[in-house]
Amino acid sequence: MEKIRLVCMFCDRDDYDHVEALPTDWFSVDEIEEYRDAMQAADLSPKDISQQDWFTHIGVCPSCYEVEIRPALVS
């Protein structure tokens, strides 16, 4: 299995960069691109790509879910 480069859409957390499986406690994770393509983008100059081009998946980490999403669902 190819590795995963997962980023949170709300914070700059990077502890799930280059992992082999998606965490089960993240919310709304979507695949952006394949690992191979993300690694090619990582080799480019930062001015040539957006931050999302560095990652294979984007979602909401558990901490940001509690702060950003859950309050809106409760109210």
Residue pairs with C-beta under 8 A, 6 or more apart in sequence:
1 20
1 21
2 34
2 35
2 36
2 56
3 18
3 19
3 20
3 35
3 56
4 16
4 18
4 19
4 20
4 21
4 22
4 35
4 56
4 57
5 16
5 17
5 18
5 35
5 38
5 54
5 55
5 56
5 57
6 16
6 17
6 19
6 22
6 23
6 26
6 29
6 55
6 56
6 57
6 58
6 59
7 13
7 14
7 16
7 17
7 51
7 52
7 54
7 55
7 57
7 58
7 59
8 26
8 58
8 59
8 60
8 61
8 64
9 58
9 59
9 60
9 64
10 60
10 61
10 64
10 67
10 68
11 61
11 63
11 64
13 61
13 63
16 23
16 26
17 55
22 29
22 57
25 62
26 59
26 60
26 61
26 62
26 65
27 59
27 60
27 62
27 65
27 69
28 59
28 60
29 57
29 58
29 59
30 57
30 58
30 59
31 56
31 57
32 38
32 52
32 55
32 56
32 57
32 58
33 41
33 53
33 56
34 56
35 56
38 53
38 54
38 55
38 56
41 49
41 53
41 54
42 54
44 53
52 58
60 68
60 69
